[in-house]
Amino acid sequence: MGCLGYELRVVTINDIARELGISASTVSRALNGSRLVGQEVRGKVEIKALELGFHKRAIRRHRGRAILNIKLVLPKYRNPELALFYDFASLLEGLAKGFDACGINVICDLSGDDYNPFPHKKGGDIDAFVFAFQQPPEEALQKLRDQGTPFVVLNRSLTGMPCVASDHKKGMEDLLVHLVQVRPNLRPRFISRQGLAQIHHERLDGFSRACRRHGVAFDATEDITIFSDISSIRKEAVAKAAVGYNAFVCVNDILGTVVLQELERGGIKVPNEMMVTGFDNSPLRRLSRPLLTTISIPFEELARKAAVGLQAQILENAEPELLIRVVGELLTGEST
C-alpha cells in the first residue's frame, strides 16, 4: 500500500527578505536584535517571520553586534603589470571611512568568469560586495540579486549597476588644457594598449571631445598608437609614433612610464621635443624619470563613496545610486 509523501520546506531568511523586498542581511540583523535595524523594520520582519512559519536556529552571537562583513572582490590579472596601478591600502582605508556607523570585516576574494559569491552555506553572512576594477559575471550578479545582497562596482560605469568611477573625461580635459598652456602649437598623439576595454574608450573619447572644445587638431582614428602589450613598446616603435607630434597622451601611468624610458633610449628629449602624460597617479609613477604628469584617481575616495552607499542600503534600505563620478586632480611633473 502506497503512501503520500510531503516535502517539508524550511523557511529561511531569504524567503522573508523576498517577501519584504529587503536584503537577507537586514532580516538577519532584525531577527538578532542588532541596533543597526530600526524598530519599524524589525517589526515588519518579525511579523513576516511568524506568517511564514520561520524558526530561528539557536546560534551564539555577540550581544549588540555592529560589525558588517564586506567582501572585496579583486580581478585576476593576466598581465601582472596591471596590478601596479593602485594602492591596495587606500581601498581598505576608504571602505573603513565610508562605513562610519559601524565596524567592518573586509574579506578579500579573487574573481573569474565562474566566480561564485556564495561558495559556502554561510554565504549569507556577507552583507555586501565591492567589485574593484572589473565587470562582475552575470551569473554572480544574478545570485546577488536573488539573495538581495547589495553590491557596487569600482571604477567602471556599467548600465543598470551601482558604480563609483573616476571622471575620465574631466581628467582628460584637464590634461589637454595643461598641455595647451605649456605648448600652444600642440600636436598630440594618444598612446594605448590592447585589452583595456572601457577604460581605453572612455579616456580616448574624453580626450577627443576636449580637443574639439579647445580647437586642437586630433583624429581619434589617425592620431593614435595602440600597442599589443607592454613588451611591444620599444624605442623604434616609439620613435616612429613621435614623427610629426610633440606630445604623447598615454592612457595610463604604466604606459607613460615605459614610453618615457623608450624615448630616452631613442635620444628624444622630454619635455623639449616630446611631452608625455599618464593617468591614474599609480605607485609606479613615483619611479618615472622625469616625473610623469598625470591625473590622480582618488582610490580612497572611490572606496569611501562606495561604502557610504552600501551602508545606506544595508542600514536604511536606501535605493542604490547607479553611477557616481569622482573627479581626480591634475598632478604636473617634469615630463611636460
N, C-alpha and C positions, 0 to 999 in steps of 0.2 A: 504494500500500500504506500503510495507516494505521499509526500507532504509538501506544503507550500513553504518556500524559503524567502525570507525577508532580509535585505541588507540594511544593517543599522548604520546610518551615516553619522559620523561625529561632526558636530557644528564647530567651526574654527573661527578665529578672529578675522580671517579673510572674508568669511561669509558675512559677518557683522559689518565689516568695512564696506563691502559691496552694497549692502542694503542701505547704508547711511551715506555713501558717496564720500567717505573719508579714507585715510590711509590705515593700513593694518597696524602700523606702529602707534598711531594715535589711539586706536582701540586698545592696544596692549597697555599703553600708559594709563588710559582711563580706568581699565579694569584693575590695575595695580596701584591706584591711588596716587599717581605721580602729580606733583604740584605743577607740572608743565601743561596740564589739561584743565581748562576752566570747568566750573560747575555745570554749566548748561550742556556742554559736550559730554561730560561724564554721565549726566542724567540720561541723555539720549542713548548712549552706549549701553548703559545698564538695563534700560527698558527693552532695547532691541535684543540684548543678550537673553533676557527672560523669555521674550516672544519666540526666539528661535530655539530655545532649549539648550543654550550654551552652558557647559560645565567647566569651570575653571580648574585646571590642574594645580596641585599643591607644589609650587616652586618657591624656593627660598630666594628672596630679593632683599636688597638693602632698602631700609625704610627711607622714603623721600628721595629715591634715586633720581638724579637730574643729570644724567650723562647720556649723550646720544652716540650711537655707533655710525660713523660715516665711512663709506668705502670709497677710496680714491683710486680710480682705475687709470693706469698709465699704459701707453702704447708700447708694443714691442717693435723696436726699430730695426729694419733690415739694413739700414745704413747707420752704423754706430755714431757717426759724427753728428747726427741729428739730436742725439741726447745732450749735446753741448750747448743748446740754445737757451736753456733756462736754468734757474737755481731752484732745486727741489725744496730747499728750506723755506724759500719765500712763499711757496704754495701752502705749506703747513702753517706758517705764521698767519697768512691771510685767512685761512679757514678758522683758526683759533680766534682771530679778532672778530670775524663775522658772526660766529656763534657766541655772542656776548651774554646771552641769557642763561647759558648752561655750559657744562663741560662737554668735551667730545673725546671719543676714542677714534683715531684715524687708522683704518685698516687699508693697507695698500694691496693692490691686485694688478695683474697684467692682463691685457685684453687680447683678443684674437678673433678670427672670423666665427669661431664656435663658442664665443665667450658665454658662460652661464652665470648670471648674477647670483643665483641661489643654488650652489652646488651641494649644500648640506641641508638637512631637515630644519636646522635652526636658522636658515637664511633670512627668515622674517625678523630676526633680531637686528638687521641692518636698517637704520632709519632713513638713510638717503645715500645716493650715489653721485659722485663727481667724476665725469669722464673728461680727462685732460687731453687736449690736442689730438682729437680723433672723432670719427663718426661711429657711434656705437652700432653694433649689428642689429638689424631689425628684430630678429628673434629675441635678443636680450631685452630690447626696449618693450616688446610685447609682454614679456614676463613681468617687467617692472610695472607696466600699466595694469596688468591683471591683478597684481598684488597691491596696487595703489601706493607704491613706494616712490617718493619724489626723487627726481634726478635733474642734473644740469650738465651742460657740455661747455668746456672751457676753450676759448679761442677758436671756435668755429661758429658759423652762422648757418644753421640748418632749419629748413622750413618746418614749422609746426612743433619745434622742440625748444625748451627753455635753454638759452645760450647766453654766455657772457664772453664777449670777444673784443679784441683790440680794434680801434677805429683805423683800419689800414689806409683808407682813402685820405683821412685827415693827416695821417703821418706822412704819406707820400707828397701831399701838397706842401707840408712844412719843409720837407727836404728840397722840393723844387724851388720854393721861394728863397731858401737859403742859398742854393746854387746860383740862382739868377743874380742875387745880390753880390755874390763873390765874382761871378763871371757873366756879365750881361750878354755876351755873344755865345750863350750856352748851346752846345750840340751834344745832347745826352744819348747814351745807349743803355738799354735795360739788359741786365745780366741775370739769368735764372738757371735752374736745372730741372730736369725731368723728375716727376714724382711728387711735386709739391701741391698739385691739385688746386684746391680752393685758395690757399694762401697765394700761390702764383697769380691766379686770375684776379683776385681782389686787389693785390698790390699793383699789378700791371694796369688794371682798369683805373685805379686811383691815380697813378702817375700820368696816364694818358689824358684823363679828364683835367688834371691840374695843368698839364701843358697847354691844352686848348684854352683854358681860362686865362692863362697868363701869356698867351701868344708865343709859346715856344714850339718850334717845329719838331714834331715827333710822330713817327708812324709805328703803331704797335705791332705791325707785321714785318716791317723792314728794319727798324732801328732796335733790334733785339737779338741777343745770342742766348741760346738755351743749351747748356752742357748736359751730357748724358749722366755724368756723376762727377764727384769731386776729383777723382783721379784724371779725368779728361781735361781739367783746367791746367794747361801747360803754357809756357811763355810764348810759344809760336802761335797758339790759338788766340791768346790774349792780345798779342801784338797785332794780329790780323784784325781782330774786332775793334782795335783802337783807331784804325785808319779812318780819318775824317771826323773824329769825335774828340771832345775834351772832358767828358765826364762819364763814368760808369756808375749807374744806379743799380746796385746789387740787391737781389730780392731779400737777402738776409745777411747777418754778420759773418756767418760761416763762409759764404761765397766771397764776401767783401774782404775777409782776412786772407783767403787763398789768392784772390786776384791781386792784392797788394804785394804779396810775395813774388808772384809771377811777373808783375810789372817791374819790380826791382831786378829780377833775374834778366829781364829783357832790356834793361837800361832805360826804361821810360820813367821819367821823374814825376813823383807825386808830391804836391799837387800842381806843380808848374805846368807840366804837359798833360796830366790826366788827374782829375779829381775823382774820388771814389767814396761812395756812401754804402752803408749797410742798413739793416733794420732788425730790431729785437733788443739791442743792448744785452747781448748774451755774455756769459762769463768769458767766452773766448775772445771777445773784443778787447779785453784788458791786455792781451798778449800781442795785439796788432801793432806793427810799427811801419809807418806812422800811425798814431791812434786814429781809429776809424770814426768818421762822422756817422751817426745813427739816430734812429728813433727808438726810445725805450718802450717796451711792452711792460707795463707795471703788473707783473705776475701776481704780486701780493694783493694788489687791488682787485684784479680779476677774481682771485680766490675769495677775497673778503666779500665782494658783491654777490658772488655765487652762494656763499654761506648765509648771508643776510636773507636772500630769497628763500633758501631751503628752510631756514629757521622759521620764517613766516608761514610757510606751507605746513611744517610739522606742528608748530605750536598754536597757530591761529587759523589753520585750514584755509590760508590765502591762496588765490589763484597765482600760478607762476607767470612771470613776465617772459615772453618768448624771445626777446633779444635786447640785451643791454650792451651798449658800446662804451668802451673805456678809452679815453684819449691819452696817448703817450706824449713824451717830451722829446724835443729836439736836443740832441747832445752833440755839439760840434767838436771835431778833433782835427789833428793836423793833416788828415787826408783830403780836406777841402780848403 
